[in-house]
Every structure is written in C-alpha cells, then in structure tokens.
Amino acid sequence: MKKTVVLILALLTGATLFAQKYAYVDSEYILANIPEYSDAQDILDEFAVKWQREIEEKFAEVDKLYKAYQAEAVLLPEDMKKQREDEIIQKEKEAKELQKQRFGRDGDLFKKRQELVQPIQEKIYNAIETVAEVNNYSFVFDKAGSLSILYAKDRYDISDDILDEVSSVMQTVRREDRVKPSQSVTTSGETRDNSQGVNKMINKLKDQ
C-alpha cells in the first residue's frame, strides 16, 4: 500500500512538472544585439590593453636592471651588489603587485566590468522576469549557459521577446536586423603572465 502511494505521488509530481510552461533564451545572442554591451566590451578592452602595457613596462624595467647588474656585478663591492640586488627584487615585487591589482581577483578590471556590464545584465534579467510572468513560464533556461540543452525547438526560444522587452529601457538591434554571434561573447581581461622570465632572474639573485 505504501509503495502504491509513493508511486502515485511520483506520477502526480511528474505530471505537474510536464504541465508547467518553459522556454529558453540564448544570452550570447541577446548580448550580441545590445549595442551598449558591445560598447562596454570595447571600453574594457581599452583598459585591458592599457594596463597590460603598463605591466609590461614594469617587467621590462626589471629586466633592464638585472642585465645591467649582470654586466657590472664583477666590478661591484659586496655592499653595492647587495643594494642593486635589493632594488631589482623590490622592482619585481612592485610589478607583480601591479599585475594583481589590475587583473587579479576583485582587481581593477573586475571592478570595471562590474561597473559597465552588471547594469546591462540586470536589465536583461528584469526583462526575462517580465516576459516569464506575462506568459506564465515556470522555467526559463539559458542555452548559452552551463546547463546542457541537447535539443530544443526554435518555438521555445524567447530571446527576441527578451530583446523587445529590454528595448524599453535600452537600445537594441531591430528584430529584422539581428544576427547570431559568430562566436561566444566573452569579457575582456585575459592577460598573459609577464613575470615568468623575470622570476628566473630574481630567483638567481635570491640564491646568491
């Protein structure tokens, strides 16, 4: 008897789930058709390039100091050698700290991204919420998100409806002019680690 009750409850729960309305959006497509987001990306790219160049100059200065030290080390008294070594190590530390400040977790680029992109994301979320409530959707999935959607019919895609809704608070591309992004929309901020070569030089100094 108990097993029968459990089975009935499971069937009722499943039937309720299937009875609920659902839809999905493609967040990459939505973002690609919002000019303000593209502008934000361009601004982030400019900051990333500027700060990357600033960091590269810092590490280039360390490299220059180290090569000069190597060339003159045999002629320097011990106290002067120690002074030059400390200077190089300090400069390398400052370069690393700047790199962390600009591109690290909660760094300048992260904060700038939050400043520029988060308001756009909030407007999109509010539009999704509005469309979902008006159309009585219980679930709205993101096709471009971490959830794997193996197959979905186009009629369940409400991305254009979201863009139409969000157009009331920000500019979007007209429905007939919208295009699918050719590749994933990503935010700026990837930077290569300039400290690898310098680290080897600094380790040599520390070992001396």
N, C-alpha and C positions, 0 to 999 in steps of 0.2 A: 504493500500500500504506500509506504513512504517513498519507494523508488518511483512509483507512478506519479505521485505529487511532484517530485523533483523534475521528472521528465516533462510534465505538463507546464510547470513554471518555466523551464528552459525553452520550450516551444513558444510559449507566450512572449517571453523576452525577445527571442529571435524574430518573431512576427512583428513585434513593436519596433525593433531596430530597422527591419526592412521597410516598414511603413513610413518611417521618417524620411523627409526630403534631404537631399545632399547635393552639393555642387563642388566644383574646384576652380581654382584660379592659377594662372601662370605668373608668378611675381616678377620673373625676368621680363616677360612681355609687357607687363604693366609699367615697370620702371623704365624700360626702353622707350616707352611712348609718353614719358613725362619730361619735358624739356628742363624743368627745374632740377631734376635728378641728374641729367647729363651735365648741366652747369655746375652742380655740386661736385661731380666727379672730376671735371676739368680743374676746379679750384683745388681739390685735394691733390691732384696730380702735380699742380704747380708747386704746392707746399712740399710735396714729397721730393720732387726734383731739387728744389732749393735747399732743403735740409740735407739731402743726400750729398750734394756738392759741398756743403758746409762741413760735413763729417769727413769727406774725402780729403779736404784741405787740411783738416786737423791731423789725420793719419799721415798725410804727405809731409807735414812739418816734422812729425816724429821720425819718419824715415830719413829725412834730410839731416836731422840732428844726430841720428845713430850713425849714418855713413860718415859724417864729419868726425864724429868721435872715434870711429874705427881707424880713420886715416891719421889721426893725431895722437891716439892713445899711447903709443910707444914713447912719445916725447913728453907726456904729461906727468907731473909728480902725482903721488898717490892721492893727496888731498884734492887736487884738481880733477883727477879721474873720478873720484867719488862724487864730487859736486856735479860733474857732467852726467854721470850715470843717474843720479837722483833726479836731475832735470828731465832726462828722457823718460824715466819711469813716471814722473808726475804728469808730463805732457800726454803720455799714452793713457794714463788714468782719466784725464780730463776728456780725451777724445771718446773713450768708452762711455763715460758718464753722459756726454752729449748725445751719443748714439742711443742710449737707453732713454734719455729724456725725450728725444724726438720720436723714436719708433718703438719704444718698449711698451709693455703692458700699461695701460692708462697714461700713455705718453701724449705728446702734443698732437700727433696725427690722429690718435684715437679720439681725443677730445674734440678736435676739429671735425672729425667725421660725425661724432655725436651731435655737434652743433648744426651741421649742414644737412645731414641725412635723416636723423631721428624725427624731425618735424614732418618730413615727407612721409616716412613710414607710418607715423601716427595718423596722418590724413588718409592714407590708404586703408589702414585698419578700420578707421571710423566709417569709411565708405563700404568696406566689406560687411561690417556690422549692420549698417543701414539696409543694404541690399538683402542680407540674410534675414533680417527681421521682416522686411516688406514681403519677401517671397516665402517666408516660413521655412527656411533651411535650418535643419538641426546641426548639420556639419558642413564646413567649407574647408576643403583640403588645398594645399599648395602643391601644384605639380612640380614646381622647381625646388621644393624644399627637401628635407631629409626623408620624408615619407615616400616610399617607393610605390608609384602607381604604374602597374604593368600595362593597363589598358583603360582608356576612358573615352567615351563618345563625346564628340565636339559639342553636342547639345547641352552637356552638363558644365561646359566651360563658361563661366560668367565674368571672365577677365574684362571683356569690353563693357559690360554693365558696370563694373567697378570703375573703369576709366571714365565712363559717362557720369557716374555719381561724383567722383572726385573732381571732375572738371568744374563743379560748382564752387570749389574753394581754391583751385589752382589750375594752371594751363595744362592741357593735354593735347596730344595729336588727334586730329579729327578721325573719326571711326574709319572713314574710307581711305585715309592716308596711313593708317597704322601698319607697321611691319613687324614681323617676328625678329627677335635679335639673332644675329648670326652666331653669336657665342654667348656664353654666360656673362652676365653683368657682374663685375667684381669691383670692390672698392680698392682704392689706392693704398699704398703703404708698404708694399713688399720692398725690402731693401737688402742688398747683399751685405755680408759681414766684412767690413774692411779691416778688421783687427787681426785676421789670421796671420798674415805675413809679419805684421808688427809684433804680434805675440811671440813669435820665434826669436825675434831680435831681443825683446825685453827679457825673455827667459834666459838668454845668454848672459845678459848683464847681471841678472839676479844670481846666477850661478857662479859669477866670478868672485 
